[in-house]
Amino acid sequence: MDIYSNRKQVIQNFKEPSKHERLTVSEPRDAAHVWPEIQYSGLYGIRHCGSNATKIDAALKTLRHTLQPAIRDSTQVPPSAAYKTFFKDAGQSQYIKGILTNITTGVHMPLKAAGRAHGNAPSSGEIERSPEIICISRRGQLLYHISNHNGVVDHYDACQERTDGGTSAYMAGTQYIVLCPSFFALDPAPSEPTCPHLDKWTNRYSDSYGGKSIIHFQIFALLHGIAQFYIFATSAGPRAQANGINECSGLAAEYAKENARSYEFYVANIRSKCADFPRIYDANGRELLGGDPAPGNMTERSDLLWISDIDLIDHP
């Protein structure tokens, strides 16, 4: 039985276009039947990307190479300054390493994770998938229901409406990572080391773009969406999310390990061999290894989509 068998919702008042195959979450996901245009980069599926599939393949290969220093750093004893800034607790190092290692391989993971401890075998009925990347180039290609939203959402419109500079979105509970057209306007990776500026007087990063200037590249957009896939597969899903670099560096360890943006900033800092990191103190001036959960900075983000029903047009 499909894990979504009890969650089927029917899209009503929607005129189905020609050359259209309907996929609801209650139906088996047969990639060869439902979405025939698919290419592979290792275990990663790439759908509806046409000639851009080669660019995604190249970005995934660069990402795999980029992750290697971070994987080695994640279990360093004592923890590095970068690790302490973004993940705090050395006791979480194996989990962090596991997420990063999974991203390098694209390993299959069960789609259902709620109520299951990290590392346990999938329970009966769970489906195992590797991440699949979908490219959107026009209206009408990807339609779905989303929680707390009435009617049908066209993902192309969602791409156009984003104001946070985001170029990718993970469809929570599925294997799908959707790339907006703006993804291909990004440079593939930094051409030289790029570190955020730390204001040592305020003990905070002073990048007016929330630190995202160091991660505004294709490899980090992919890292973000893929990290969310593996976070959902190995936990009940993120309990909190932070976006800017100061918010991420302020997250407590229990939240940081489930925050995809924290992985981006961590890997970017390791990649560029950055040396300046904020020091974290308590009210008595004692330096802490852990951080403040900062509940005011935990927001619902548009790059995390709770999907209940999906339609895809086969050909642009």
C-alpha positions in Angstrom: 0.0 0.0 0.0 1.2 3.5 -0.8 2.1 5.5 2.3 -0.3 8.3 1.1 -3.3 6.0 0.7 -5.3 7.7 3.4 -4.4 11.3 2.3 -5.9 11.4 -1.2 -7.4 14.7 -2.2 -9.1 15.3 -5.5 -8.5 18.5 -7.4 -11.9 19.9 -8.4 -12.9 22.5 -10.9 -9.7 22.0 -12.9 -9.7 21.5 -16.7 -7.2 18.9 -17.6 -5.0 19.9 -20.6 -4.0 17.6 -23.4 -0.9 15.3 -23.1 -1.5 15.2 -19.4 -0.9 12.4 -17.0 -2.3 12.8 -13.5 -0.4 11.7 -10.5 -2.2 11.8 -7.1 -0.3 11.0 -3.9 -2.4 7.8 -3.5 -1.1 6.2 -6.7 2.2 4.3 -7.0 5.0 6.5 -8.3 6.2 4.7 -11.4 8.8 7.1 -12.8 9.0 5.4 -16.2 5.2 5.5 -16.7 4.2 8.7 -15.1 7.1 11.0 -16.1 8.9 9.4 -19.0 11.5 12.2 -19.5 14.1 11.4 -16.9 17.9 11.4 -16.9 20.3 10.4 -14.1 23.3 11.8 -12.4 24.4 8.8 -10.3 21.2 7.9 -8.3 19.7 11.4 -8.7 16.8 11.6 -11.1 16.6 14.8 -13.3 13.2 15.4 -14.9 11.9 17.9 -17.5 15.2 19.8 -17.6 16.1 19.2 -21.3 19.5 20.5 -22.2 19.8 22.0 -18.7 20.2 18.4 -17.3 23.9 18.6 -18.2 24.3 21.7 -16.1 22.5 20.0 -13.1 24.7 17.0 -13.6 27.8 19.2 -13.5 26.6 21.0 -10.4 25.9 17.8 -8.6 29.4 16.5 -9.3 30.8 19.8 -8.1 28.7 19.6 -5.0 29.9 16.0 -4.2 33.5 17.3 -4.4 32.6 20.4 -2.3 31.1 18.3 0.5 34.2 16.1 1.1 36.1 18.7 3.3 32.9 19.3 5.3 32.4 15.6 5.8 35.9 15.3 7.2 35.5 18.4 9.4 32.2 17.3 10.8 33.8 14.6 13.1 36.9 16.5 13.9 37.9 16.4 17.6 37.7 19.0 19.0 35.1 20.5 16.8 36.1 23.2 14.4 35.0 26.8 14.8 32.7 26.4 11.8 31.1 23.3 13.2 30.6 25.0 16.6 29.1 28.0 15.0 26.4 26.2 12.9 25.9 22.9 14.8 27.2 23.5 18.3 27.0 20.0 19.8 29.8 17.5 18.9 27.4 14.7 19.9 25.4 15.4 16.7 28.5 15.0 14.5 27.5 11.5 13.2 24.1 12.8 12.2 25.6 15.8 10.4 28.1 13.6 8.7 25.4 11.2 7.7 23.3 13.9 6.0 26.3 15.2 4.1 27.4 11.7 3.1 23.9 10.8 1.9 23.9 13.9 -0.3 27.2 12.8 -2.0 25.7 9.4 -3.0 21.9 10.2 -3.5 21.2 7.1 -1.5 17.6 5.8 -1.4 15.6 6.7 1.7 12.1 6.0 2.9 9.7 8.9 2.2 7.8 8.4 5.5 9.8 9.3 8.6 7.3 10.5 11.3 7.6 8.6 14.6 10.7 6.7 13.4 14.1 7.0 15.0 17.1 7.8 12.9 18.7 4.7 11.5 15.8 2.3 11.9 14.6 0.2 8.9 11.5 1.5 7.1 8.3 0.2 8.4 5.8 -1.7 6.3 4.3 0.3 3.5 7.1 2.9 3.3 8.5 3.7 -0.2 12.2 4.2 -0.7 13.4 6.8 -3.2 16.4 8.9 -4.2 16.0 12.6 -4.7 14.6 13.7 -8.0 15.1 17.2 -9.5 12.4 18.8 -11.6 12.9 21.9 -13.7 10.0 24.4 -14.2 10.1 26.7 -17.2 6.5 27.9 -17.8 3.0 27.9 -16.3 1.0 24.7 -16.2 3.9 22.3 -15.8 3.6 21.5 -12.1 0.3 21.9 -10.2 -0.5 20.8 -6.6 -2.4 21.4 -3.5 -0.5 22.9 -0.6 -1.4 23.0 3.1 -3.2 26.2 4.3 -3.8 27.2 0.7 -7.1 27.1 -1.2 -7.2 25.8 -4.7 -4.5 24.7 -7.1 -1.0 26.1 -7.0 1.0 26.5 -10.2 4.6 26.2 -9.2 5.8 28.6 -12.0 3.7 31.3 -10.4 5.2 30.5 -7.0 8.7 30.9 -8.5 7.8 34.3 -9.9 6.3 35.5 -6.6 9.3 34.6 -4.4 11.1 37.6 -2.9 13.7 35.9 -0.9 16.0 35.0 -3.8 15.2 31.3 -3.5 15.6 29.2 -6.6 14.7 25.7 -5.3 11.9 24.1 -3.2 11.6 20.7 -1.6 8.1 19.1 -1.7 7.9 17.8 1.9 7.2 14.1 2.2 8.1 13.4 -1.5 11.4 12.9 -3.3 10.9 16.0 -5.5 13.2 19.1 -5.5 11.9 21.7 -7.9 14.1 24.3 -9.6 12.8 27.7 -10.6 14.0 29.3 -13.9 16.1 31.6 -11.8 18.3 28.7 -10.7 20.0 28.8 -14.1 20.8 32.5 -13.7 23.1 31.6 -10.8 26.8 30.9 -11.2 27.5 27.2 -10.7 29.9 27.7 -7.8 32.1 30.4 -6.2 35.1 31.1 -8.4 37.2 32.1 -5.4 37.0 31.8 -1.6 34.1 34.0 -0.3 33.6 34.5 3.5 30.9 36.5 5.3 32.0 39.6 7.1 32.0 39.3 10.9 31.6 42.5 12.8 33.7 41.8 15.9 32.3 44.8 17.8 28.7 43.4 17.6 29.8 39.7 17.4 27.5 39.3 14.4 27.8 38.9 10.7 27.1 42.2 9.0 26.2 41.0 5.5 23.1 43.0 4.6 21.9 40.1 2.5 21.6 37.8 5.5 24.9 36.1 4.6 23.3 34.5 1.5 25.8 36.2 -0.8 28.2 33.3 0.0 25.6 30.6 -0.9 23.9 32.2 -3.9 25.2 29.6 -6.2 23.7 26.5 -7.9 25.6 24.0 -5.8 24.2 25.5 -2.6 20.7 25.7 -4.0 20.9 22.0 -4.7 22.4 21.3 -1.3 19.5 23.1 0.4 16.8 21.1 -1.3 18.6 17.8 -1.0 19.5 18.3 2.6 15.7 18.9 3.3 15.0 15.6 1.7 17.4 13.7 3.9 16.4 15.6 7.0 12.8 14.5 6.5 13.9 11.0 5.8 15.9 10.7 9.1 13.7 12.7 11.4 10.1 13.8 11.8 11.0 16.9 9.8 12.4 20.2 10.9 10.8 21.6 14.0 12.2 25.1 13.3 13.8 26.8 10.4 16.2 29.8 10.3 17.2 31.5 7.1 19.8 34.2 7.6 23.4 33.5 8.7 23.0 35.2 12.1 19.7 33.2 12.8 21.4 30.0 11.8 24.5 30.6 14.0 22.0 31.3 16.9 20.1 28.0 16.6 20.5 25.5 19.4 22.0 22.1 18.3 18.7 20.3 18.3 17.3 22.7 15.8 20.4 23.3 13.8 20.8 19.7 12.7 17.3 19.9 11.1 17.8 23.3 9.4 18.9 23.0 5.8 20.3 26.5 5.6 22.7 25.7 8.4 24.3 23.0 6.2 24.7 25.5 3.4 26.5 28.1 5.6 28.6 25.4 7.2 29.7 23.9 3.9 30.3 27.3 2.3 32.5 28.4 5.2 34.5 25.1 5.1 34.9 25.4 1.3 36.4 28.9 1.6 38.4 28.1 4.7 36.8 31.0 6.6 38.5 31.9 9.9 36.1 34.5 11.5 33.2 33.2 13.5 31.0 34.7 16.3 31.6 33.7 19.9 28.5 32.6 21.8 28.0 33.8 25.4 25.4 33.4 28.1 24.0 36.2 30.2 27.0 36.0 32.6 29.5 36.4 29.8 30.5 32.8 29.7 31.2 31.3 26.3 28.8 28.6 25.4 29.0 25.7 23.0 25.2 25.6 22.5 23.0 28.3 21.1 19.7 30.0 21.7 16.8 28.4 19.8 15.7 32.0 19.0 12.0 31.1 18.4 11.4 34.5 17.0 13.6 33.7 14.0 12.0 30.4 13.2 9.8 30.9 10.2 7.6 29.0 7.8 9.5 29.3 4.5 8.3 29.1 0.9 11.0 26.6 0.0 9.4 23.9 2.1 6.1 22.8 0.5 3.6 20.4 2.1 2.1 18.7 -0.9 -1.2 16.8 -0.9 -1.8 16.3 -4.7 0.4 16.7 -7.7 -0.2 17.1 -11.5 2.6 17.3 -14.1 2.4 18.0 -17.8 4.5 15.5 -19.6 6.1 17.8 -22.2 6.7 21.6 -22.2 
